[in-house]
Amino acid sequence: MDAAESPRVDAAVNRREFIGLAGGAAIALGLAGLSGTARAAAPHAAPALPFAEDALEPVISAKTLSFHYGKHHQGYVTALNRLVNDTPLAALSLEDIVRTTAGKADLAAVFNNAAQVWNHTFYWQSLRAPGGAPPPERLQKAITDSFGSMDAFRQAFAAAATSQFGSGWAWLVADQNALRVVKTGNAETPLTQGLKPLLVIDVWEHAYYLDYQNRRADYVMAVIDRLLNWDVALANLG
């Protein structure tokens, strides 16, 4: 659904369950601005936007950004803090909560909110204004090596974003020595798939409907051509 998942956790994660869950959690990827160390019950927060609310106009309006960041993103943060409060999960970093709860039906609400907090933070970092400049040379070479050309990448990224049925995300990821475009539904994220995210486009309706109504393709192409933050993508590539 297009709002923060907020059902009560049926039962607190006891310590024995937690040890089993945490044993399978991976180490944080260390992506710029998103990595963190385990904390002792510190609440999660929505990081400040890396630009002013009107900085992405006319591609994304200040009104859309205000609702998207202030209502949707913050809603997931609020729900996540409520769900992990007084459980061993409260001691984990955001990334480790995502990995620990992925695929566990009894922790689906925690996963959905944690992953949506992570995905949204990554989305804000994927955007910049003004955009539209070509990627740095090293990243451009990696893209052309993997896709054949920048235009082929552009088409593949747009196809993933526009063909995602319902709500979700389109990602540029590093998969070992190659780059790929993948899409995920709802709160799913490449963090749980052994992939390194470089950029993402949010294709939940709340990301674009006030500005584009049902014209998702127009929103996607405008983001690709005018807002992608290639410097962050290069930093994420490492």
N, C-alpha and C positions, 0 to 999 in steps of 0.2 A: 504494500500500500504506500501511498505518497505522503506518509507522515511517519514520525519516529515511532518505531516499535516500542510499545510501553507495557505489555502484559507483565504481571508479577511473575518472578521466577518461582516455579512450583515448589522447589526446595533449595535451600542454600547448599552450595558446593561444600561437602565436608572435606576434611583434610585428606582422607584416604583417596577420595575421588580426585581431589586437586593434584595429589602427587602423581596419579596416573595420567591426568591430563597434561600437566606441566612437563612431564617427561618427554612428550612428543612435540613440545613447542620448539620452534627454530630460533636461532639468534636473530636479533633485529637486523634488517638489511642495511641500516645506516644511511638511508637516503637523506639528502640535504633537507634539513628542517623538520624531518619526521622521526628520526631515530631518537631513542630515549632509553634510559636505564630503569630497572625495576624500582618502584617507589612504594613507600609504606602508606597505602591508603590515600595518597594525594589525589584530589579530584582532577578529572580531565577537563580541558577547556578548549574552546575553539580558538586557534591562533588568530592573531590580527590579520586582516587581509593585507596582502603585499602591495596594494594599490588603493587609491581612493574609490569610493562607490561609483563615481561617475567616470572613472578613468577608461572604462572599456566601451563607452558610447562611441558611435551608434550601434556597434555590434551587439553589445549587451547593455541594456539600460540600467540606470541607477535604481529604478524601481524594482526591476527583476533581481538585481544584486542584493538589494536590501531585504527582500523577502527570502531569497535563496540562502543567503548567509545568516541573516538575523533570525529567521523563523525555522527553516528546514535544518540547516547545519546545527544551529544551536539546539534545536529540538532533539536531535540525535545525541548530542553531548549530555543534555539534561537527563534523558532516558538512560543512557549508559551509566552515569554516575549513580542513579537510583538503583539500577539492577546489580551493580557490583558492590554497592555499599555493604559493609559487614560480611563480605565473603573473601576468601583467599585471592580471588581474581583482582581485588582492589590493589594488591601489591605489585601487579604486573604492568609493564609498559603497554601502551595502546597496541603496538604491533604484536606483542606476545599474547594479548587477549584475543586478537583476531585469529592468530594461528592456533591457539589452544582450544578455542570454541568452534572452529570451522568443522562442519559436518556432524556436530553433536546436537541431536534433536532437542534434548532437554536444555540446551544452552543457545537455542536459535535466536531468541530475542537479544541476548547479549552480543552474539556474533553480528546480527544485523545492524545494531546500533554502533558497535565498535568499528565495523568495516565501513559503515557510512561516514563516520567521523573521519577515518583515515582517508577514504576515497575523496571526500570533499576537500580536505586539506591539500591533498595532492592535486586536485583539479585547480584550486586557486593558484598553486605554484606553477601549473602548466600554462598559465595565461600571463600576458604582459601587454602593455600599451606604451608606445606604438609597437605593433608587431609587423609581420610581413617581410622582414629581411630574411635572406637565405640562411640556412644553418651554418654554424662554424664548419670549416673545411673538413676536420676529422669526422664530425657527425655526418656531414653530407656524403663523404666517401662511404661510411658505414651503411647509410641508407641506399645509395646507388649500388653497392655491392650486394645488398640483400634483396632489393626490389627491382633493380635494373635501371631505374631513373627516379628523379624526384617526382616527376609527374605520375609514375606508376605507384609510388608510395602514396601520393595525395589521393589517387583514386581508390587505393586499397583502404586507406584510413576512412575516407568518406563512405565507402561501401559498408564497412563494419559498423559505423555509427548510425547510418540510415537504415540498415537492415536488422538491427537489434530489435526484436519484437518486444513491445512494451518497454518498461523502464530498464535502464542499465547504463553501461559504460563502454567506450571504445578506447583501446590502449595501444600505444607503441611500446613494445617491450624488447628487452634483450634476452635471448634464449641461447645460452652458452656463447658461441662466437657469431651468432647471426641476430638480426633484428626481425621482429614479426609484428603483425597487427592482430590483436585478439579482441573479442568482445565478451562482456560478462553481463549477466542479468541481475537486476535488483541490487543487492549489496555485495555480490561476489567480487573477488579481487584477485589479481595475479599473485598477490603475496602468498596465497595458499597453494599455488601451482608451480612453485619453483622457478618463477620468472621474475625478471628485474624490470619494474615499470619505469619508463622514461617520460611519457606524456599521457594524458588522458583527456577525453571529452565526455562530459556528463550529458547523457541523453534522457534522463528523467524529464518528464514534461515540465516540472517546475523550473528547470534550467532555461527554458526558452519560450514557454507558451504565452506569457504576457507580451513578448516582443514579436513572435513569429506565428502564433496560433499553431495550426497543424503543419506548418512548413518546416519540418525538422531539417530537411536537406539544405534549406537556405541558411539556417543557423549553423549547421555543421560546416558548410563551405566557408562561411564568413569567419568562423573560428580558425579553421585550418589556414586560410589565406591571410588573416589579419591579426591573430592574437596568440599564436603558439609561441611559447617561451623556449627557444632553442638553446639558450645558455643553460637553463635548468636541465633540459634533456641531456646535454653534454655532461653536466656535473653528475647526473644520475647514472650515466653510462660508466663513468669512472675511468 
